[in-house]
Amino acid sequence: MCRGLSVPFIIQIITGMIDKGIVNQIVEDYLLDKDLFIVGVDITQDNHIRIQIDSNAGVSIDDCAELTNHILSKLDRDVEDYELEVGSAGISSPFKVHQQYIKNIEKEVEVLLRKGQKEKGVLKSVTDDGVTLTTTQNVKLEGAKRKTAVQNDIFIAFNDIKTTKLIIRFK
């Protein structure tokens, strides 16, 4: 038995791949007292570690650099060879975590449903079960000559959502 080595560390050596759980815990510990949250931790078979973070106030280069330095201080390059990439979640990337939905309340989004249908609208609210969008449709009301914009609130369960993206408009 190897004294001083934790079980995940031994597994890491045996498999030749850095354990995602270990990296995730290192990142979570670092972000605990910060206004940042994890969007994703991915590790390829050749130990390319890709970490995405986000924040309600945005992510700076300094945020990424500080997290990178923290991770480098916790992983031993003499034991494992790895490549590390830390960045913010892309503005055009699909939402991956619940906090991204909360961050984008009152913003316009496009939701692709699992059955292929798309819904566009303003993200009105987020619950543990799903989201409510305020959609606008142009309909011809009885007796009217022109179509009128009508707003409807629709609830979409997370189970029915394939992807959600922020709609970016340049005015």
Secondary structure, DSSP 8 states (H G I E B T S, - for coil): --TT--HHHHHHHHHTS--HHHHHHHHHHHHTTSS-EEEEEEE-TT-EEEEEEE-TT---HHHHHHHHHHHHHHS-TTT---EEEEEE--TTS---SHHHHHHTTTSEEEEEETTS-EEEEEEEEE-SSEEEEEEEEEEE-TT-SSEEEEEEEEEEEGGGEEEEEE-----
